[in-house]
Amino acid sequence: MEWGMANRMAQLIQSDGHALFLPIDHGYFQGPTRRLEEPRKTVEPLLPYADALFITRGVLRSSVDPDNSRPVILRVSGGTSMVGKDLANEGITTGMEEAIRLNVAAVGISVFVGSDYEKESLLNLSKLVDEGEKYGIPVMAVTAVGKELEKRDARYLALSSRIAAELGARVVKTYWCQDFERVTGGCPVPVVMAGGPRVDTELEVLEFVHDGMQKGAIGVNLGRNIWQNDFPVAMIKAIRAVIHENATAQEAHELFLSEKESAAKKA
Ligand code: 5RP
């Protein structure tokens, strides 16, 4: 691996082989998502606990100070919205020159396997990989499901993740699911897990993150289940304990509860 590529991968994946990416890119198709209405306010207290931010160029420039940032995975696909015809019809929104200008550690793009735009999104990934490899910039592929959340099963996610890796993604972001080892086992590059819409309890989140780590994920790219929580700093610390300190879900939950209690006392 070229020095630049290796250096960028090392910025993302920590020396223990694990990673906690914090996505705040949701506005690129959802608009002002709940508790991400003012991205600066959401992200500032969480920055010290994130290994990298997944973010668009607009929010990066407007809401993250360049002298107080974390490695950036730049979201470079989009062009669709929640109210448009088809979320899968994405294009590449941001060029590699811009990514270099913003000194990013990686770029990220969604692929929509099985959709009407499967071929376009996969060819967009391939083109982005060609460009990224030229400049030593890794590509993270996001196995997107659009509004069809029920697609999140091992068969579909293993298929999408493997295709993304075959086309050259250096990291694949997918969803946790039952039998998650089928997804990681069939994907020859590191896999991180997204959280999806908020789940009912903190313990459930910590359990699926722990299960996914045991089954081969290297970490998470997890947003709403952190920053939509009433105690986001407590939540990110608990998730960090699972990822970087080998905590069980129960131990991480105890950490969450004690952090929540001290935060509540300070408020
Ligand atoms: C949105 C994304 C997000 O980065 C991804 O879904 C992770 O966030 P969350 O944990 O909130 O699902 O790709 O398009």
Boltz pocket constraint, residues with backbone or C-beta under 6 A from the ligand:
constraints:
  - pocket:
      binder: B
      contacts: [[A, 23], [A, 24], [A, 25], [A, 26], [A, 54], [A, 142], [A, 193], [A, 194], [A, 195], [A, 196], [A, 197], [A, 221], [A, 222], [A, 223], [A, 224], [A, 225]]
      max_distance: 6.0
